[in-house]
């Protein structure tokens, strides 16, 4: 399965979350660190769901980019 991960830059580093796995988040100082941490978080999250007898959500989120013209201020 492939889950979409959102990475956002913050004031002191980066945060990541998985829209299809509510509560599955990670934070790190670099993009590489947060990528590694969210991979671990996904694995632990899914293992926890299975251990608790909960269903594992199917990936369903999508993303895309929209070009917006630059506006001079």
GROMACS elastic network, one bead per residue, 0.5 to 0.9 nm:
[ bonds ]
;  ai    aj funct       b0    kb
    1    58     6  0.78060   500
    1    59     6  0.70545   500
    2    58     6  0.89852   500
    2    59     6  0.65590   500
    3    18     6  0.69314   500
    3    19     6  0.83357   500
    3    20     6  0.71267   500
    3    21     6  0.85340   500
    3    42     6  0.88041   500
    3    58     6  0.83510   500
    3    59     6  0.53298   500
    3    60     6  0.79055   500
    3    61     6  0.77215   500
    4    17     6  0.86565   500
    4    18     6  0.61146   500
    4    19     6  0.71272   500
    4    20     6  0.76470   500
    4    59     6  0.74285   500
    4    60     6  0.83753   500
    4    61     6  0.64249   500
    4    62     6  0.70949   500
    4    63     6  0.79619   500
    5    16     6  0.65771   500
    5    17     6  0.57242   500
    5    19     6  0.72035   500
    5    20     6  0.89584   500
    5    35     6  0.88680   500
    5    38     6  0.81157   500
    6    15     6  0.81427   500
    6    16     6  0.53702   500
    6    17     6  0.54273   500
    6    18     6  0.63650   500
    6    19     6  0.77832   500
    7    14     6  0.66936   500
    7    15     6  0.56165   500
    7    17     6  0.68197   500
    7    31     6  0.78789   500
    7    34     6  0.79804   500
    7    35     6  0.82859   500
    8    13     6  0.86554   500
    8    14     6  0.55910   500
    8    15     6  0.52794   500
    8    16     6  0.62823   500
    8    17     6  0.88101   500
    9    12     6  0.81201   500
    9    13     6  0.60560   500
    9    15     6  0.65009   500
    9    16     6  0.89510   500
    9    31     6  0.85603   500
   10    13     6  0.52525   500
   10    14     6  0.54396   500
   10    15     6  0.70087   500
   11    14     6  0.81268   500
   12    28     6  0.86783   500
   12    29     6  0.67951   500
   13    27     6  0.72898   500
   13    28     6  0.57716   500
   13    30     6  0.60795   500
   13    31     6  0.80960   500
   13    34     6  0.88358   500
   14    26     6  0.84287   500
   14    27     6  0.56263   500
   14    28     6  0.53597   500
   14    29     6  0.59136   500
   14    30     6  0.62332   500
   14    31     6  0.63543   500
   14    33     6  0.86607   500
   14    34     6  0.65092   500
   15    25     6  0.73597   500
   15    26     6  0.57671   500
   15    28     6  0.64953   500
   15    29     6  0.87125   500
   15    31     6  0.85826   500
   15    34     6  0.66640   500
   15    38     6  0.89891   500
   16    24     6  0.84760   500
   16    25     6  0.55663   500
   16    26     6  0.52154   500
   16    27     6  0.62415   500
   16    28     6  0.86191   500
   16    34     6  0.66063   500
   16    35     6  0.77089   500
   16    37     6  0.87668   500
   16    38     6  0.65533   500
   17    21     6  0.81291   500
   17    22     6  0.81457   500
   17    23     6  0.77265   500
   17    24     6  0.58082   500
   17    26     6  0.65616   500
   17    27     6  0.89539   500
   17    38     6  0.73192   500
   18    21     6  0.53412   500
   18    22     6  0.67870   500
   18    23     6  0.79162   500
   18    24     6  0.58825   500
   18    25     6  0.67805   500
   18    38     6  0.83761   500
   18    42     6  0.80583   500
   18    61     6  0.89957   500
   19    22     6  0.60657   500
   19    23     6  0.86177   500
   19    24     6  0.81939   500
   19    59     6  0.88976   500
   19    60     6  0.88565   500
   19    61     6  0.67850   500
   20    24     6  0.87777   500
   20    57     6  0.66097   500
   20    58     6  0.74507   500
   20    59     6  0.60121   500
   20    60     6  0.67402   500
   20    61     6  0.64816   500
   21    24     6  0.56149   500
   21    25     6  0.88694   500
   21    42     6  0.79774   500
   21    45     6  0.78405   500
   21    46     6  0.85004   500
   21    56     6  0.84657   500
   21    57     6  0.69794   500
   21    59     6  0.86236   500
   22    25     6  0.83089   500
   23    45     6  0.85087   500
   24    38     6  0.77377   500
   24    41     6  0.62710   500
   24    42     6  0.64755   500
   24    45     6  0.65420   500
   25    37     6  0.86392   500
   25    38     6  0.64335   500
   25    41     6  0.67852   500
   25    42     6  0.83018   500
   26    34     6  0.62392   500
   26    35     6  0.84102   500
   26    37     6  0.59076   500
   26    38     6  0.52463   500
   26    39     6  0.89570   500
   26    40     6  0.89865   500
   26    41     6  0.69080   500
   27    30     6  0.87841   500
   27    33     6  0.80843   500
   27    34     6  0.55451   500
   27    35     6  0.89902   500
   27    37     6  0.73520   500
   27    38     6  0.79769   500
   28    31     6  0.71863   500
   28    32     6  0.82873   500
   28    33     6  0.54358   500
   28    35     6  0.84446   500
   28    37     6  0.75521   500
   29    32     6  0.85423   500
   29    33     6  0.65846   500
   29    34     6  0.72364   500
   30    33     6  0.51418   500
   30    34     6  0.62642   500
   30    35     6  0.85667   500
   31    34     6  0.52105   500
   31    35     6  0.60675   500
   31    36     6  0.86782   500
   32    35     6  0.51101   500
   32    36     6  0.63332   500
   32    37     6  0.86522   500
   33    36     6  0.52638   500
   33    37     6  0.61618   500
   33    38     6  0.86350   500
   34    38     6  0.59327   500
   34    39     6  0.84396   500
   35    38     6  0.53280   500
   35    39     6  0.62702   500
   35    40     6  0.87893   500
   36    39     6  0.52344   500
   36    40     6  0.64602   500
   36    41     6  0.87161   500
   37    40     6  0.51244   500
   37    41     6  0.60896   500
   37    42     6  0.86418   500
   38    42     6  0.60017   500
   38    43     6  0.85416   500
   39    42     6  0.52176   500
   39    43     6  0.64053   500
   39    44     6  0.87742   500
   40    43     6  0.51819   500
   40    44     6  0.62223   500
   40    45     6  0.84877   500
   41    44     6  0.51512   500
   41    45     6  0.58739   500
   41    46     6  0.85148   500
   42    45     6  0.50329   500
   42    46     6  0.61115   500
   42    47     6  0.84866   500
   43    46     6  0.53572   500
   43    47     6  0.61332   500
   43    48     6  0.85888   500
   44    47     6  0.50586   500
   44    48     6  0.60679   500
   44    49     6  0.86511   500
   45    48     6  0.51386   500
   45    49     6  0.63250   500
   45    50     6  0.87818   500
   46    49     6  0.50614   500
   46    50     6  0.62552   500
   46    51     6  0.86081   500
   46    56     6  0.65020   500
   46    57     6  0.89541   500
   47    50     6  0.51749   500
   47    51     6  0.61231   500
   47    52     6  0.85957   500
   48    51     6  0.50637   500
   48    52     6  0.60888   500
   48    53     6  0.85552   500
   48    54     6  0.84081   500
   49    52     6  0.51647   500
   49    53     6  0.62046   500
   49    55     6  0.65817   500
   49    56     6  0.63687   500
   50    53     6  0.50625   500
   50    54     6  0.57603   500
   50    55     6  0.69433   500
   50    56     6  0.70822   500
   51    54     6  0.75870   500
   52    55     6  0.88914   500
   55    58     6  0.89867   500
   57    60     6  0.84050   500
   59    62     6  0.88731   500
   68    71     6  0.88037   500
